[in-house]
Amino acid sequence: MSFRIGFASDIHELVPNRTLILSGIKIPFELGEKAHSDGDVVYHAVAESLLGALALGDLGKHFPDTSEETLNMDSSLIVKAIVKMMDERGYKVGNVDISITLERPKLKDYILDMRKNIALLLDTDIDNVSVKAGTNEGLDSVGEGKAVKAESYILLLEKGE
């Protein structure tokens, strides 16, 4: 069996007058991600872990934050484009494990919908998608409520196996 593993981490500052978007879900909160795109750290981590597993570089190579085309871009479009690259190379998702770190708001009521959105984008069963949320216990910029972080590990399997 041929497989590939990718990892990525993304962090964004939380600022006023932006929407907090995680896995395509608009989370009611007074702060949102500061970013060139919509700032969805979960989708960014998933996308970059896919790129890593495929040895295709990083998000900035494919979706530069200096481009007008990517300004305020819906991050699901980024994931879709990279899933197409994965498909063209003969791979499918085995599983993905995602961890979101954010002091507040609590995310437990959104986890299932996040998993559904990710499974749909990755063209995989929801049982292959794990999303966990935690805090940083008051430590560093995330713990101080100034940032949100997402990490993603992904396993790709060669199609037909």
N, C-alpha and C positions, 0 to 999 in steps of 0.2 A: 504494500500500500504506500502510495506517495502522499505526503502531507507537508504543509507549511504552517508555521506559527508566526503571528505578528503581535506586537505590543505597541501601544501609544498612550501618551498622557497629554491632556490639554487643560489649560487653566486660563480663566478670563477674570479680569477685574469686574466687580459689581458696581454699577453706577446708577444714579437716578435717570429718569426719562428714557429708559430702555426696557424692553420686555424680556423677562426671564423665560427662555425657551430651552427645554430639555427633552430630547428625543421627539422633537416636533410638537411638544405640548406647551402651550402658554400657561405658565404657572403664575397664579395671582400673587404678586409681591411688589414691594415698592422699589426694588432694584432689578436691573437686568444686566446682561453681559455687554461689556464694552468690546466691540469688534468691528471689523470691516464688513463681515457678512452678518447674518442674523445672530451669530455668536453661540450657536448650539454646541456646547462643549462635548456633549455625549456623541452627537453625530460626527463631530470633528475627530474625536478619539477613535471611534469605530472606523471612520474613513481612513485615518492614518495607520491604524493597525492592519487594515486590508492592504494598503500600499506597502507596509513593511513586510507582510507575509509574501507579497509578490515581488519584493525587492525593486520597487518602482520609485523610490525616493519619498519625499514628504509632501504634505499638502501645499506648501508654498511653491513647490516646483510646478504643480498642476493647476493650482488655484491661487495665484499671487494676490497678496493684500494690497498691491499697487494698481490692480486692474479695475477699471470702471465696470467691467462685466461681472465682477464678483462683489461689488459694493451692495450691501444689504441682501446678498444672495440667500435664498432658502437652502439651508445646509442639507436638506434631504436630496437636493439635486446633485450635490457633491458626492454623497454616498451612492446614488444611482449611477453616476458616471463611473465610479470606481468599481462597483459591482459588475458593470458591463466589461471593464478591463479584466476582472477576475474570470468572468464567464468566457471571454475570448481566449483566455489562457488555459481553459479546461479545468477550472476549479469550482468547487461549491463550498459553502460554509458547513463545517462540522459542528462547531459551537462557538459562541462568543460569551465572554464573561466581562461585565462592565461594573465598575465601582464609581459612584458619584459621591464627592465629598463637599458638603455644604452645611454651614451651621444652622441656617434657617432659610426658607420654611421647611417643615418636615415634608418628605416626599412619599410616604407610605401609600397615600391614596392615589398616586399617579403611576406607581411601578408597573402594574399590569398593563395599562395603556402604553407605557413606554416600551415594554416587551413586545406588545402587538405591533407597534409602529416599526420597531427595529426588525422584527421577523419578516414583516411585509417588504421592507426595503432590501433585506438580504436574501429574500426568496427562500426562507427556511421556516421550519416549524417553530412555534413559540417555545417548545420544550428545549430548543437549542440556544435559547437566549436567556441569560441571567443578568438581572439588573439589581444592584444593591446600593443602598444609600446610607451614608454615615456622616459623622461630624469629625472635626479635628480637635475636639475637646478644648476649644479656646486657643489653640496654638497656631502660630504663623498667620499669614494673610487670610487663609481660608477660615481658620478658627476665629479670627477677629471679625468675620463677616464681610470681608473686603473682596473675596474672590470665591469662585466655584471651580472645582476641578473634576475631571472625569478621566478614568483609565480604562483601557480596553485590551483584553487578550483575545485573539481570535485563532481558531484552528481551521485551516482550509484543507479539503480533501480533493484528490483528483477525481473528476467525474468518472462514473462507471465502476467505482470501487465501493 
